[in-house]
Amino acid sequence: MRTNNSKVKNVIISVYFVLIVFAIFLATVFSAFSDLTSNPTLTFFIILTAFIVLFFLVHFISKYFEYDSDGIKVVIINKGLLLSDHFNYREHRIEFSKENLLAYKFYNYLFYKTLVIYVKDRKGNKRKEVFNVTLVNRKKRRYIRQSLSKMIKLNKKSNS
């Protein structure tokens, strides 16, 4: 089974655009925030800090996810959504044989979802890999869960 969240890229670009427009809007109505504090420099830094926090929160959450379990190996890729075609500075990739899958778990936090995979490495040790699946829709996460459960079930049968 192959799946990814490539369609969400346009949504993230739109969110960045809205954030930038919001920052420009706040800069133009800067005098309206004079009630917040009497010091305009402090007001500017409060607005700038809020914008930077929102910008990096979106940057942290927005990741491309690809899952491929066709063939004898499973490939899972997490990488940055923007500028990832030119810079792979945020890429996290794992490729493992289906027999080496030990367990998996989905974690749902308030605004963040992760997939934790436990695989056996070459030395036979258990290795934990964490992937960001926040922007993968529920239906695709269910398909991934079914695929991983099927692999674990087959692994337990072959070990018995």
OpenMM code with the backbone's topology and positions (N, CA, C; nanometers):
from openmm import Vec3, app, unit

residues = "MET ARG THR ASN ASN SER LYS VAL LYS ASN VAL ILE ILE SER VAL TYR PHE VAL LEU ILE VAL PHE ALA ILE PHE LEU ALA THR VAL PHE SER ALA PHE SER ASP LEU THR SER ASN PRO THR LEU THR PHE PHE ILE ILE LEU THR ALA PHE ILE VAL LEU PHE PHE LEU VAL HIS PHE ILE SER LYS TYR PHE GLU TYR ASP SER ASP GLY ILE LYS VAL VAL ILE ILE ASN LYS GLY LEU LEU LEU SER ASP HIS PHE ASN TYR ARG GLU HIS ARG ILE GLU PHE SER LYS GLU ASN LEU LEU ALA TYR LYS PHE TYR ASN TYR LEU PHE TYR LYS THR LEU VAL ILE TYR VAL LYS ASP ARG LYS GLY ASN LYS ARG LYS GLU VAL PHE ASN VAL THR LEU VAL ASN ARG LYS LYS ARG ARG TYR ILE ARG GLN SER LEU SER LYS MET ILE LYS LEU ASN LYS LYS SER ASN SER".split()
positions = [
    Vec3(0.0834, -0.1171, 0.0000),
    Vec3(0.0000, 0.0000, 0.0000),
    Vec3(0.0886, 0.1243, 0.0000),
    Vec3(0.0515, 0.2185, -0.0821),
    Vec3(0.1251, 0.3453, -0.0890),
    Vec3(0.0294, 0.4589, -0.0566),
    Vec3(0.0768, 0.5523, 0.0248),
    Vec3(-0.0037, 0.6705, 0.0552),
    Vec3(0.0872, 0.7856, 0.0956),
    Vec3(0.0373, 0.9072, 0.0769),
    Vec3(0.1119, 1.0255, 0.1186),
    Vec3(0.0133, 1.1398, 0.1401),
    Vec3(0.0635, 1.2520, 0.1868),
    Vec3(-0.0213, 1.3688, 0.2118),
    Vec3(0.0218, 1.4873, 0.1255),
    Vec3(0.0504, 1.4618, -0.0002),
    Vec3(0.1014, 1.5677, -0.0883),
    Vec3(-0.0031, 1.6739, -0.1199),
    Vec3(-0.1313, 1.6422, -0.1106),
    Vec3(-0.2365, 1.7392, -0.1428),
    Vec3(-0.2469, 1.8508, -0.0398),
    Vec3(-0.1896, 1.8323, 0.0770),
    Vec3(-0.2018, 1.9306, 0.1840),
    Vec3(-0.1023, 2.0465, 0.1676),
    Vec3(-0.0132, 2.0358, 0.0707),
    Vec3(0.0883, 2.1390, 0.0504),
    Vec3(0.0251, 2.2743, 0.0196),
    Vec3(-0.0787, 2.2768, -0.0621),
    Vec3(-0.1448, 2.4026, -0.0954),
    Vec3(-0.2103, 2.4657, 0.0268),
    Vec3(-0.2609, 2.3836, 0.1170),
    Vec3(-0.3218, 2.4364, 0.2394),
    Vec3(-0.2167, 2.5049, 0.3256),
    Vec3(-0.1007, 2.4448, 0.3378),
    Vec3(0.0063, 2.5024, 0.4199),
    Vec3(0.0575, 2.6321, 0.3579),
    Vec3(0.0694, 2.6355, 0.2258),
    Vec3(0.1095, 2.7597, 0.1600),
    Vec3(0.0063, 2.8685, 0.1880),
    Vec3(-0.1204, 2.8320, 0.1872),
    Vec3(-0.2268, 2.9284, 0.2184),
    Vec3(-0.2185, 2.9761, 0.3628),
    Vec3(-0.1850, 2.8878, 0.4545),
    Vec3(-0.1712, 2.9263, 0.5951),
    Vec3(-0.0558, 3.0242, 0.6118),
    Vec3(0.0566, 2.9978, 0.5450),
    Vec3(0.1686, 3.0918, 0.5503),
    Vec3(0.1288, 3.2273, 0.4920),
    Vec3(0.0535, 3.2264, 0.3825),
    Vec3(0.0088, 3.3505, 0.3213),
    Vec3(-0.0809, 3.4290, 0.4168),
    Vec3(-0.1731, 3.3584, 0.4835),
    Vec3(-0.2623, 3.4237, 0.5796),
    Vec3(-0.1819, 3.4806, 0.6963),
    Vec3(-0.0820, 3.4093, 0.7427),
    Vec3(0.0026, 3.4597, 0.8510),
    Vec3(0.0762, 3.5870, 0.8099),
    Vec3(0.1268, 3.5893, 0.6889),
    Vec3(0.1984, 3.7080, 0.6422),
    Vec3(0.1031, 3.8259, 0.6254),
    Vec3(-0.0154, 3.7997, 0.5704),
    Vec3(-0.1154, 3.9064, 0.5567),
    Vec3(-0.1574, 3.9570, 0.6944),
    Vec3(-0.1724, 3.8657, 0.7896),
    Vec3(-0.2075, 3.9039, 0.9261),
    Vec3(-0.0986, 3.9910, 0.9888),
    Vec3(0.0274, 3.9574, 0.9636),
    Vec3(0.1378, 4.0377, 1.0168),
    Vec3(0.1380, 4.1768, 0.9548),
    Vec3(0.1109, 4.1849, 0.8254),
    Vec3(0.1033, 4.3163, 0.7602),
    Vec3(-0.0139, 4.3964, 0.8153),
    Vec3(-0.1257, 4.3286, 0.8362),
    Vec3(-0.2429, 4.3948, 0.8933),
    Vec3(-0.2125, 4.4486, 1.0331),
    Vec3(-0.1463, 4.3679, 1.1151),
    Vec3(-0.1112, 4.4134, 1.2498),
    Vec3(-0.0136, 4.5304, 1.2459),
    Vec3(0.0738, 4.5292, 1.1485),
    Vec3(0.1693, 4.6407, 1.1363),
    Vec3(0.0985, 4.7700, 1.0972),
    Vec3(-0.0054, 4.7596, 1.0157),
    Vec3(-0.0761, 4.8809, 0.9734),
    Vec3(-0.1668, 4.9359, 1.0818),
    Vec3(-0.2221, 4.8489, 1.1636),
    Vec3(-0.3091, 4.8959, 1.2722),
    Vec3(-0.2357, 4.8899, 1.4055),
    Vec3(-0.1074, 4.9136, 1.3993),
    Vec3(-0.0222, 4.9070, 1.5183),
    Vec3(-0.0679, 5.0049, 1.6257),
    Vec3(-0.1194, 5.1188, 1.5853),
    Vec3(-0.1619, 5.2197, 1.6834),
    Vec3(-0.2839, 5.1726, 1.7625),
    Vec3(-0.3591, 5.0775, 1.7092),
    Vec3(-0.4763, 5.0269, 1.7804),
    Vec3(-0.4362, 4.9460, 1.9038),
    Vec3(-0.3131, 4.8995, 1.9083),
    Vec3(-0.2662, 4.8205, 2.0212),
    Vec3(-0.2020, 4.9078, 2.1300),
    Vec3(-0.2188, 5.0365, 2.1215),
    Vec3(-0.1598, 5.1250, 2.2216),
    Vec3(-0.2275, 5.1075, 2.3578),
    Vec3(-0.3478, 5.0507, 2.3603),
    Vec3(-0.4150, 5.0235, 2.4871),
    Vec3(-0.3502, 4.9061, 2.5611),
    Vec3(-0.2827, 4.8203, 2.4883),
    Vec3(-0.2180, 4.7041, 2.5487),
    Vec3(-0.1069, 4.7472, 2.6441),
    Vec3(-0.0207, 4.8335, 2.5993),
    Vec3(0.0855, 4.8904, 2.6829),
    Vec3(0.1070, 5.0351, 2.6398),
    Vec3(0.1639, 5.1116, 2.7282),
    Vec3(0.1918, 5.2504, 2.6929),
    Vec3(0.3201, 5.2635, 2.6117),
    Vec3(0.4034, 5.1615, 2.6154),
    Vec3(0.5298, 5.1632, 2.5435),
    Vec3(0.5107, 5.0997, 2.4048),
    Vec3(0.5238, 5.1755, 2.2943),
    Vec3(0.5016, 5.1182, 2.1611),
    Vec3(0.6059, 5.0123, 2.1230),
    Vec3(0.7260, 5.0224, 2.1756),
    Vec3(0.8279, 4.9219, 2.1465),
    Vec3(0.7895, 4.7876, 2.2065),
    Vec3(0.7374, 4.7881, 2.3278),
    Vec3(0.6934, 4.6647, 2.3918),
    Vec3(0.5762, 4.6029, 2.3155),
    Vec3(0.4851, 4.6863, 2.2717),
    Vec3(0.3712, 4.6386, 2.1928),
    Vec3(0.4205, 4.5729, 2.0637),
    Vec3(0.5172, 4.6344, 1.9981),
    Vec3(0.5731, 4.5779, 1.8755),
    Vec3(0.6355, 4.4414, 1.9019),
    Vec3(0.7121, 4.4283, 2.0098),
    Vec3(0.7766, 4.3006, 2.0395),
    Vec3(0.6765, 4.1937, 2.0810),
    Vec3(0.5674, 4.2307, 2.1447),
    Vec3(0.4628, 4.1331, 2.1788),
    Vec3(0.3987, 4.0784, 2.0515),
    Vec3(0.3667, 4.1685, 1.9585),
    Vec3(0.3061, 4.1260, 1.8318),
    Vec3(0.4052, 4.0432, 1.7499),
    Vec3(0.5294, 4.0857, 1.7460),
    Vec3(0.6321, 4.0124, 1.6715),
    Vec3(0.6539, 3.8731, 1.7303),
    Vec3(0.6568, 3.8630, 1.8611),
    Vec3(0.6747, 3.7336, 1.9270),
    Vec3(0.5578, 3.6406, 1.8970),
    Vec3(0.4355, 3.6920, 1.9027),
    Vec3(0.3174, 3.6103, 1.8723),
    Vec3(0.3223, 3.5600, 1.7281),
    Vec3(0.3625, 3.6469, 1.6357),
    Vec3(0.3730, 3.6066, 1.4958),
    Vec3(0.4802, 3.4994, 1.4773),
    Vec3(0.5943, 3.5171, 1.5389),
    Vec3(0.7036, 3.4199, 1.5248),
    Vec3(0.6645, 3.2846, 1.5840),
    Vec3(0.5964, 3.2849, 1.6979),
    Vec3(0.5509, 3.1590, 1.7589),
    Vec3(0.4531, 3.0874, 1.6663),
    Vec3(0.3570, 3.1591, 1.6105),
    Vec3(0.2620, 3.0980, 1.5167),
    Vec3(0.3324, 3.0460, 1.3916),
    Vec3(0.4260, 3.1228, 1.3398),
    Vec3(0.4981, 3.0829, 1.2197),
    Vec3(0.5751, 2.9530, 1.2426),
    Vec3(0.6480, 2.9439, 1.3531),
    Vec3(0.7259, 2.8228, 1.3793),
    Vec3(0.6395, 2.7050, 1.4227),
    Vec3(0.5250, 2.7305, 1.4809),
    Vec3(0.4317, 2.6230, 1.5123),
    Vec3(0.3811, 2.5586, 1.3843),
    Vec3(0.3444, 2.6394, 1.2868),
    Vec3(0.3011, 2.5872, 1.1572),
    Vec3(0.4169, 2.5150, 1.0890),
    Vec3(0.5365, 2.5707, 1.0972),
    Vec3(0.6546, 2.5088, 1.0368),
    Vec3(0.6853, 2.3729, 1.1005),
    Vec3(0.6682, 2.3627, 1.2318),
    Vec3(0.6958, 2.2382, 1.3043),
    Vec3(0.5933, 2.1305, 1.2687),
    Vec3(0.4683, 2.1700, 1.2551),
    Vec3(0.3606, 2.0736, 1.2293),
    Vec3(0.3574, 2.0298, 1.0835),
    Vec3(0.3896, 2.1183, 0.9919),
    Vec3(0.3732, 2.0878, 0.8499),
    Vec3(0.4876, 2.0023, 0.7971),
    Vec3(0.4591, 1.8752, 0.7816),
    Vec3(0.5566, 1.7822, 0.7265),
    Vec3(0.4893, 1.6915, 0.6246),
    Vec3(0.5645, 1.6615, 0.5220),
    Vec3(0.5216, 1.5666, 0.4197),
    Vec3(0.5418, 1.4262, 0.4748),
    Vec3(0.4450, 1.3373, 0.4534),
    Vec3(0.4547, 1.2001, 0.5010),
    Vec3(0.4267, 1.1062, 0.3856),
    Vec3(0.5099, 1.0049, 0.3717),
    Vec3(0.4887, 0.9037, 0.2688),
    Vec3(0.5094, 0.7661, 0.3301),
    Vec3(0.4169, 0.6757, 0.2982),
    Vec3(0.4219, 0.5386, 0.3482),
    Vec3(0.4106, 0.4453, 0.2283),
    Vec3(0.5030, 0.3494, 0.2181),
    Vec3(0.5030, 0.2546, 0.1077),
    Vec3(0.5349, 0.1164, 0.1621),
    Vec3(0.4373, 0.0268, 0.1555),
    Vec3(0.4601, -0.1096, 0.2034),
    Vec3(0.4498, -0.2102, 0.0900),
    Vec3(0.4557, -0.1640, -0.0341),
    Vec3(0.4578, -0.2555, -0.1482),
    Vec3(0.5964, -0.3185, -0.1568),
    Vec3(0.6006, -0.4453, -0.1885),
    Vec3(0.7294, -0.5135, -0.2006),
    Vec3(0.7706, -0.5766, -0.0688),
    Vec3(0.8994, -0.6089, -0.0580),
    Vec3(0.9476, -0.6777, 0.0615),
    Vec3(0.9924, -0.5821, 0.1711),
    Vec3(1.0092, -0.4559, 0.1367),
    Vec3(1.0513, -0.3565, 0.2358),
    Vec3(0.9437, -0.2518, 0.2547),
    Vec3(0.9436, -0.1937, 0.3746),
    Vec3(0.8544, -0.0832, 0.4082),
    Vec3(0.9392, 0.0432, 0.4100),
    Vec3(0.8893, 0.1481, 0.3442),
    Vec3(0.9598, 0.2760, 0.3403),
    Vec3(0.8674, 0.3816, 0.3980),
    Vec3(0.9163, 0.4529, 0.4994),
    Vec3(0.8413, 0.5620, 0.5598),
    Vec3(0.9296, 0.6857, 0.5535),
    Vec3(0.8725, 0.7956, 0.4999),
    Vec3(0.9482, 0.9190, 0.4821),
    Vec3(0.8715, 1.0342, 0.5455),
    Vec3(0.9425, 1.1154, 0.6192),
    Vec3(0.8927, 1.2419, 0.6740),
    Vec3(0.9915, 1.3489, 0.6300),
    Vec3(0.9418, 1.4549, 0.5671),
    Vec3(1.0311, 1.5636, 0.5298),
    Vec3(0.9544, 1.6944, 0.5294),
    Vec3(1.0276, 1.8023, 0.5278),
    Vec3(0.9658, 1.9341, 0.5279),
    Vec3(0.8761, 1.9526, 0.4081),
    Vec3(0.7678, 2.0263, 0.4275),
    Vec3(0.6714, 2.0430, 0.3202),
    Vec3(0.7122, 2.1506, 0.2209),
    Vec3(0.7698, 2.2577, 0.2694),
    Vec3(0.8129, 2.3670, 0.1829),
    Vec3(0.9635, 2.3593, 0.1629),
    Vec3(1.0068, 2.3898, 0.0450),
    Vec3(1.1486, 2.3909, 0.0082),
    Vec3(1.2149, 2.2542, 0.0177),
    Vec3(1.1368, 2.1469, 0.0301),
    Vec3(1.1965, 2.0147, 0.0440),
    Vec3(1.2467, 1.9601, -0.0892),
    Vec3(1.2009, 2.0191, -0.1998),
    Vec3(1.2503, 1.9744, -0.3295),
    Vec3(1.3965, 2.0135, -0.3500),
    Vec3(1.4374, 2.1235, -0.2871),
    Vec3(1.5735, 2.1737, -0.3050),
    Vec3(1.6635, 2.1459, -0.1851),
    Vec3(1.6049, 2.1431, -0.0650),
    Vec3(1.6822, 2.1216, 0.0577),
    Vec3(1.6172, 2.0102, 0.1383),
    Vec3(1.6907, 1.9039, 0.1653),
    Vec3(1.6377, 1.7939, 0.2463),
    Vec3(1.6873, 1.8045, 0.3898),
    Vec3(1.6754, 1.9228, 0.4472),
    Vec3(1.7280, 1.9448, 0.5800),
    Vec3(1.6404, 1.8842, 0.6895),
    Vec3(1.5148, 1.8497, 0.6588),
    Vec3(1.4242, 1.7955, 0.7598),
    Vec3(1.3798, 1.6541, 0.7265),
    Vec3(1.4544, 1.5832, 0.6449),
    Vec3(1.4101, 1.4499, 0.6032),
    Vec3(1.4440, 1.3452, 0.7082),
    Vec3(1.3454, 1.2618, 0.7363),
    Vec3(1.3629, 1.1468, 0.8244),
    Vec3(1.3075, 1.0273, 0.7476),
    Vec3(1.3932, 0.9309, 0.7194),
    Vec3(1.3555, 0.8183, 0.6351),
    Vec3(1.3955, 0.6891, 0.7033),
    Vec3(1.3063, 0.5911, 0.6933),
    Vec3(1.3394, 0.4576, 0.7430),
    Vec3(1.2947, 0.3563, 0.6385),
    Vec3(1.3785, 0.2582, 0.6196),
    Vec3(1.3485, 0.1495, 0.5275),
    Vec3(1.3832, 0.0200, 0.6006),
    Vec3(1.2850, -0.0677, 0.6134),
    Vec3(1.3081, -0.1914, 0.6877),
    Vec3(1.2292, -0.3052, 0.6244),
    Vec3(1.2756, -0.4253, 0.6494),
    Vec3(1.2071, -0.5442, 0.6024),
    Vec3(1.0818, -0.5661, 0.6870),
    Vec3(0.9783, -0.6191, 0.6259),
    Vec3(0.8519, -0.6378, 0.6970),
    Vec3(0.8674, -0.7298, 0.8184),
    Vec3(0.9603, -0.8227, 0.8116),
    Vec3(0.9814, -0.9154, 0.9229),
    Vec3(1.0426, -0.8460, 1.0442),
    Vec3(1.1035, -0.7304, 1.0252),
    Vec3(1.1693, -0.6593, 1.1354),
    Vec3(1.0770, -0.5659, 1.2119),
    Vec3(0.9519, -0.5551, 1.1708),
    Vec3(0.8569, -0.4701, 1.2432),
    Vec3(0.8161, -0.5394, 1.3723),
    Vec3(0.8370, -0.4713, 1.4848),
    Vec3(0.8015, -0.5273, 1.6149),
    Vec3(0.6681, -0.4734, 1.6656),
    Vec3(0.6483, -0.3429, 1.6559),
    Vec3(0.5254, -0.2812, 1.7063),
    Vec3(0.5121, -0.1413, 1.6486),
    Vec3(0.3962, -0.0832, 1.6678),
    Vec3(0.3718, 0.0545, 1.6275),
    Vec3(0.2666, 0.1138, 1.7207),
    Vec3(0.2606, 0.2455, 1.7230),
    Vec3(0.1606, 0.3146, 1.8062),
    Vec3(0.1366, 0.4528, 1.7480),
    Vec3(0.0094, 0.4908, 1.7369),
    Vec3(-0.0283, 0.6260, 1.6983),
    Vec3(-0.0568, 0.7047, 1.8246),
    Vec3(-0.0027, 0.8249, 1.8332),
    Vec3(-0.0294, 0.9144, 1.9452),
    Vec3(-0.0994, 1.0387, 1.8929),
    Vec3(-0.2106, 1.0754, 1.9555),
    Vec3(-0.2853, 1.1940, 1.9179),
    Vec3(-0.2771, 1.2952, 2.0305),
    Vec3(-0.2062, 1.4039, 2.0043),
    Vec3(-0.1997, 1.5142, 2.0982),
    Vec3(-0.2982, 1.6207, 2.0513),
    Vec3(-0.3002, 1.7339, 2.1131),
    Vec3(-0.3994, 1.8360, 2.0808),
    Vec3(-0.3900, 1.8807, 1.9338),
    Vec3(-0.2740, 1.9251, 1.8896),
    Vec3(-0.2559, 1.9696, 1.7518),
    Vec3(-0.1499, 1.8893, 1.6785),
    Vec3(-0.1087, 1.7788, 1.7329),
    Vec3(0.0057, 1.7063, 1.6790),
    Vec3(-0.0203, 1.5567, 1.6887),
    Vec3(0.0074, 1.4841, 1.5816),
    Vec3(-0.0113, 1.3390, 1.5796),
    Vec3(0.1189, 1.2735, 1.5368),
    Vec3(0.1539, 1.1654, 1.6029),
    Vec3(0.2771, 1.0957, 1.5691),
    Vec3(0.2506, 0.9474, 1.5481),
    Vec3(0.3380, 0.8875, 1.4704),
    Vec3(0.3408, 0.7436, 1.4518),
    Vec3(0.4761, 0.6963, 1.5025),
    Vec3(0.4731, 0.6069, 1.6009),
    Vec3(0.5961, 0.5516, 1.6565),
    Vec3(0.6088, 0.4087, 1.6068),
    Vec3(0.7208, 0.3787, 1.5439),
    Vec3(0.7490, 0.2460, 1.4881),
    Vec3(0.8645, 0.1850, 1.5665),
    Vec3(0.8475, 0.0595, 1.6068),
    Vec3(0.9552, -0.0147, 1.6718),
    Vec3(1.0015, -0.1238, 1.5754),
    Vec3(1.1284, -0.1160, 1.5368),
    Vec3(1.1843, -0.2136, 1.4431),
    Vec3(1.3102, -0.2758, 1.5022),
    Vec3(1.3411, -0.3937, 1.4496),
    Vec3(1.4628, -0.4637, 1.4886),
    Vec3(1.5740, -0.4207, 1.3944),
    Vec3(1.6871, -0.3734, 1.4493),
    Vec3(1.7982, -0.3337, 1.3632),
    Vec3(1.8850, -0.4547, 1.3295),
    Vec3(1.9968, -0.4316, 1.2625),
    Vec3(2.0834, -0.5420, 1.2167),
    Vec3(2.1415, -0.6236, 1.3313),
    Vec3(2.1626, -0.5583, 1.4451),
    Vec3(2.2201, -0.6275, 1.5607),
    Vec3(2.1146, -0.6997, 1.6437),
    Vec3(1.9877, -0.6856, 1.6074),
    Vec3(1.8806, -0.7503, 1.6809),
    Vec3(1.8238, -0.6647, 1.7927),
    Vec3(1.8687, -0.5409, 1.8037),
    Vec3(1.8180, -0.4503, 1.9068),
    Vec3(1.6906, -0.3820, 1.8598),
    Vec3(1.6102, -0.3430, 1.9565),
    Vec3(1.4854, -0.2729, 1.9280),
    Vec3(1.5158, -0.1243, 1.9090),
    Vec3(1.4676, -0.0664, 1.7975),
    Vec3(1.4916, 0.0742, 1.7662),
    Vec3(1.3578, 0.1457, 1.7502),
    Vec3(1.3493, 0.2637, 1.8071),
    Vec3(1.2260, 0.3426, 1.8037),
    Vec3(1.2417, 0.4555, 1.7029),
    Vec3(1.1438, 0.4700, 1.6111),
    Vec3(1.1430, 0.5763, 1.5113),
    Vec3(1.0106, 0.6509, 1.5228),
    Vec3(1.0165, 0.7839, 1.5245),
    Vec3(0.8968, 0.8668, 1.5415),
    Vec3(0.8745, 0.9489, 1.4148),
    Vec3(0.7490, 0.9487, 1.3669),
    Vec3(0.7125, 1.0215, 1.2461),
    Vec3(0.5936, 1.1125, 1.2733),
    Vec3(0.5963, 1.2289, 1.2126),
    Vec3(0.4891, 1.3267, 1.2241),
    Vec3(0.3809, 1.2927, 1.1220),
    Vec3(0.2600, 1.2617, 1.1686),
    Vec3(0.1476, 1.2296, 1.0798),
    Vec3(0.0320, 1.3268, 1.1023),
    Vec3(0.0628, 1.4481, 1.1461),
    Vec3(-0.0399, 1.5460, 1.1777),
    Vec3(-0.1259, 1.5786, 1.0567),
    Vec3(-0.0672, 1.5952, 0.9412),
    Vec3(-0.1413, 1.6363, 0.8231),
    Vec3(-0.1898, 1.5201, 0.7372),
    Vec3(-0.1782, 1.3971, 0.7866),
    Vec3(-0.2327, 1.2809, 0.7179),
    Vec3(-0.3770, 1.2638, 0.7651),
    Vec3(-0.4689, 1.2542, 0.6702),
    Vec3(-0.6095, 1.2470, 0.7120),
    Vec3(-0.6419, 1.1137, 0.7789),
    Vec3(-0.7544, 1.1109, 0.8462),
    Vec3(-0.7944, 0.9969, 0.9292),
    Vec3(-0.8068, 0.8682, 0.8482),
    Vec3(-0.8609, 0.8776, 0.7291),
    Vec3(-0.8800, 0.7595, 0.6452),
    Vec3(-0.7459, 0.6953, 0.6090),
    Vec3(-0.6488, 0.7767, 0.5733),
    Vec3(-0.5169, 0.7234, 0.5380),
    Vec3(-0.4453, 0.6673, 0.6603),
    Vec3(-0.4633, 0.7305, 0.7770),
    Vec3(-0.4038, 0.6756, 0.8996),
    Vec3(-0.4641, 0.5392, 0.9315),
    Vec3(-0.5921, 0.5218, 0.9036),
    Vec3(-0.6576, 0.3928, 0.9269),
    Vec3(-0.5992, 0.2872, 0.8335),
    Vec3(-0.5748, 0.3225, 0.7073),
    Vec3(-0.5138, 0.2283, 0.6135),
    Vec3(-0.3725, 0.1908, 0.6569),
    Vec3(-0.2970, 0.2868, 0.7049),
    Vec3(-0.1618, 0.2594, 0.7542),
    Vec3(-0.1691, 0.1662, 0.8746),
    Vec3(-0.2626, 0.1923, 0.9650),
    Vec3(-0.2811, 0.1078, 1.0830),
    Vec3(-0.3145, -0.0357, 1.0424),
    Vec3(-0.4027, -0.0524, 0.9439),
    Vec3(-0.4382, -0.1863, 0.8970),
    Vec3(-0.3186, -0.2574, 0.8359),
    Vec3(-0.2406, -0.1857, 0.7574),
    Vec3(-0.1235, -0.2444, 0.6944),
    Vec3(-0.0207, -0.2886, 0.7977),
    Vec3(0.0059, -0.2016, 0.8958),
    Vec3(0.1037, -0.2355, 0.9998),
    Vec3(0.0536, -0.3498, 1.0881),
    Vec3(-0.0745, -0.3512, 1.1192),
    Vec3(-0.1315, -0.4603, 1.2001),
    Vec3(-0.1210, -0.5931, 1.1273),
    Vec3(-0.1450, -0.5913, 0.9977),
    Vec3(-0.1337, -0.7129, 0.9177),
    Vec3(0.0092, -0.7657, 0.9204),
    Vec3(0.1084, -0.6757, 0.9101),
    Vec3(0.2488, -0.7175, 0.9152),
    Vec3(0.2834, -0.7797, 1.0495),
    Vec3(0.2377, -0.7178, 1.1575),
    Vec3(0.2667, -0.7708, 1.2921),
    Vec3(0.2011, -0.9057, 1.3110),
    Vec3(0.0794, -0.9214, 1.2631),
    Vec3(0.0082, -1.0487, 1.2733),
    Vec3(0.0832, -1.1578, 1.1976),
    Vec3(0.1317, -1.1267, 1.0763),
    Vec3(0.2088, -1.2249, 0.9990),
    Vec3(0.3414, -1.2562, 1.0680),
    Vec3(0.4044, -1.1570, 1.1289),
    Vec3(0.5300, -1.1802, 1.2007),
    Vec3(0.5099, -1.2709, 1.3206),
    Vec3(0.3990, -1.2540, 1.3926),
    Vec3(0.3714, -1.3405, 1.5085),
    Vec3(0.3433, -1.4828, 1.4651),
    Vec3(0.2747, -1.5004, 1.3501),
    Vec3(0.2473, -1.6347, 1.2995),
    Vec3(0.3756, -1.7053, 1.2568),
    Vec3(0.4660, -1.6316, 1.1915),
    Vec3(0.5902, -1.6925, 1.1433),
    Vec3(0.6863, -1.7232, 1.2569),
    Vec3(0.6786, -1.6514, 1.3688),
    Vec3(0.7652, -1.6775, 1.4833),
    Vec3(0.7135, -1.7920, 1.5693),
    Vec3(0.5878, -1.8280, 1.5543),
    Vec3(0.5303, -1.9360, 1.6369),
    Vec3(0.5693, -2.0710, 1.5880),
] * unit.nanometer
topology = app.Topology()
chain = topology.addChain("A")
for resn in residues:
    res = topology.addResidue(resn, chain)
    for name in ("N", "CA", "C"):
        topology.addAtom(name, app.Element.getBySymbol(name[0]), res)
